[in-house]
Amino acid sequence: MLSVGDHEGHGNRTVVNIDDVYRRYQELQAWVGWTGEDACSVAATSSLLAPHLSTLVEDFYDEIQRHPNALKVITGGQAQIERLKGTLVMWLRELLGGRYDQNYVSRRWQVGWRHVEIGLDQVYTNVALSRLRLGLMSCLHEHWRGDGKELQTTMRSLNKLLDLDLAIIEDAYQEEYALRLQRSERMATIGQVAGGVAHELRNPLNVVKTSVYYLLNASKPTVEKQIEHLHRIEKHVVLADGVITALSNFAKLPAPNRTPFSLEECVREALDANPVPDTVELILEFPPSIPPALGDGEQIRIVFANLLRNARDAMPQGGRLTIAARETNGVLETKVEDTGVGIPKEQLHRIMEPLYSTKARGLGLGLSIARAILEKNGGSLRAASEWEKGSTFTVYLQTDSPPPTSSLIRSDGP
């Protein structure tokens, strides 16, 4: 098996099974109707076009000089351009060589991920190949001495081959770009998580540190003071453990067991575990016609518990909490609406990010967990809020028997 790129962890490139890439190339050949006759037809042009390849390449790089966004990736000056000209001549000779095996496909694939590596937008590959195509076709027209019908057949074969080259290069570009983007996002997430964990653990650890310092250095601490500091240590160790547990639970969210369940019962169970104070007016609106929801009832209860706690915390002086459900075209829509402090507009788009919180104390995982649970259950969560007027979180779930044309389930943000 040939491989393209370095092993992950030994460079930025990703290992690619060229056997799989070659099978993909063969599938693309079938799509355009590529045959052995096409290969022979292209190869027959090699001697005709070979004397003109250098001219095509000179034209190619002259054009690059006029486009700064393409030229900027060439950082080695004229010496690099001369090397690249030689490489392009070889690429064209190979194009006309008639042998389109794994080695050929591997080198085309490398072009794609090399362009990602140097930061060249794929659009420039598309137009560059178009320019080479026009040059090759012009040369064929100008120097062809055979039958006109045979020329048309040859041009069709060459066009097929160029389309295949572009397809495999673009396939490689998109795959490598997506992998690099995933790695970048993963690193950004790690940084975000690390920052959040550091912030959440630093406070309890500082408290533990100061209490330990007191117990070690106080000359004659009273028994009451010793007990007080030991209780402080215990309390903040529990807080730190809670942070770690919350992160662990978030990372290990199990696959849901999706079965029909009563949405109203689920909400009432969440309310029993998270009762609202007497200063909050509670309104429940669940029409008798509401069908069962489809999902993991245990997990969905966690969603509503998080939303209820947020609503309760947003109304420290009291207010009104309305939970209203309705069914539309196989979709259950449940609104959890409070008349609390609301969320500033500039923060609303971030509230479902892991480790982002609008509260003075809070890990900022509640809404992230809620959204993750709903997405695993085929649902979604949407937030709306107005500062100093209140917030509305809408939970979308499928019913037990959604219509065949139901188009739920968007994962809309705020």
Secondary structure as the mmCIF struct_conf table of DSSP 4:
data_model
#
loop_
_struct_conf.conf_type_id
_struct_conf.id
_struct_conf.beg_label_comp_id
_struct_conf.beg_label_asym_id
_struct_conf.beg_label_seq_id
_struct_conf.end_label_comp_id
_struct_conf.end_label_asym_id
_struct_conf.end_label_seq_id
STRN STRN1 SER A 3 VAL A 4
BEND BEND1 GLY A 5 GLY A 5
HELX_LH_PP_P HELX_LH_PP_P1 ASP A 6 HIS A 7
TURN_TY1_P TURN_TY1_P1 GLU A 8 GLY A 9
BEND BEND2 HIS A 10 ARG A 13
STRN STRN2 VAL A 16 ASN A 17
HELX_RH_AL_P HELX_RH_AL_P1 ILE A 18 VAL A 32
TURN_TY1_P TURN_TY1_P2 GLY A 33 GLY A 33
HELX_RH_AL_P HELX_RH_AL_P2 GLY A 36 ALA A 43
TURN_TY1_P TURN_TY1_P3 ALA A 44 THR A 45
HELX_RH_AL_P HELX_RH_AL_P3 SER A 46 LEU A 49
HELX_RH_3T_P HELX_RH_3T_P1 ALA A 50 HIS A 52
HELX_RH_AL_P HELX_RH_AL_P4 LEU A 53 ILE A 64
TURN_TY1_P TURN_TY1_P4 GLN A 65 ARG A 66
HELX_RH_AL_P HELX_RH_AL_P5 PRO A 68 LEU A 71
TURN_TY1_P TURN_TY1_P5 LYS A 72 VAL A 73
BEND BEND3 GLY A 76 GLY A 76
HELX_RH_AL_P HELX_RH_AL_P6 GLY A 77 LEU A 95
TURN_TY1_P TURN_TY1_P6 LEU A 96 LEU A 96
BEND BEND4 GLY A 97 GLY A 98
BEND BEND5 ASP A 101 ASP A 101
HELX_RH_AL_P HELX_RH_AL_P7 GLN A 102 ILE A 118
TURN_TY1_P TURN_TY1_P7 GLY A 119 GLY A 119
HELX_RH_AL_P HELX_RH_AL_P8 GLN A 122 HIS A 143
BEND BEND6 GLY A 146 GLY A 146
HELX_RH_AL_P HELX_RH_AL_P9 GLY A 148 ASN A 217
BEND BEND7 SER A 219 LYS A 220
HELX_RH_AL_P HELX_RH_AL_P10 VAL A 223 ALA A 251
TURN_TY1_P TURN_TY1_P8 LYS A 252 LYS A 252
HELX_LH_PP_P HELX_LH_PP_P2 LEU A 253 PRO A 256
STRN STRN3 THR A 259 PHE A 261
HELX_RH_AL_P HELX_RH_AL_P11 LEU A 263 ALA A 273
BEND BEND8 ASN A 274 ASN A 274
HELX_LH_PP_P HELX_LH_PP_P3 PRO A 275 PRO A 277
TURN_TY1_P TURN_TY1_P9 ASP A 278 THR A 279
STRN STRN4 VAL A 280 GLU A 285
TURN_TY1_P TURN_TY1_P10 PRO A 288 SER A 289
HELX_LH_PP_P HELX_LH_PP_P4 ILE A 290 PRO A 292
STRN STRN5 ALA A 293 GLY A 295
HELX_RH_AL_P HELX_RH_AL_P12 GLY A 297 ASP A 313
TURN_TY1_P TURN_TY1_P11 ALA A 314 ALA A 314
TURN_TY1_P TURN_TY1_P12 PRO A 316 GLN A 317
STRN STRN6 GLY A 319 THR A 328
TURN_TY1_P TURN_TY1_P13 ASN A 329 GLY A 330
STRN STRN7 VAL A 331 ASP A 338
BEND BEND9 GLY A 340 VAL A 341
HELX_RH_AL_P HELX_RH_AL_P13 LYS A 345 LEU A 348
TURN_TY1_P TURN_TY1_P14 HIS A 349 MET A 352
BEND BEND10 GLU A 353 GLU A 353
TURN_TY1_P TURN_TY1_P15 PRO A 354 LEU A 355
BEND BEND11 THR A 358 ARG A 361
BEND BEND12 GLY A 364 GLY A 364
HELX_RH_AL_P HELX_RH_AL_P14 GLY A 366 LYS A 376
TURN_TY1_P TURN_TY1_P16 ASN A 377 GLY A 378
STRN STRN8 SER A 380 GLU A 386
TURN_TY1_P TURN_TY1_P17 TRP A 387 LYS A 389
STRN STRN9 GLY A 390 GLN A 398
STRN STRN10 THR A 399 THR A 399
BEND BEND13 ASP A 400 SER A 401
TURN_TY1_P TURN_TY1_P18 PRO A 404 THR A 405
#
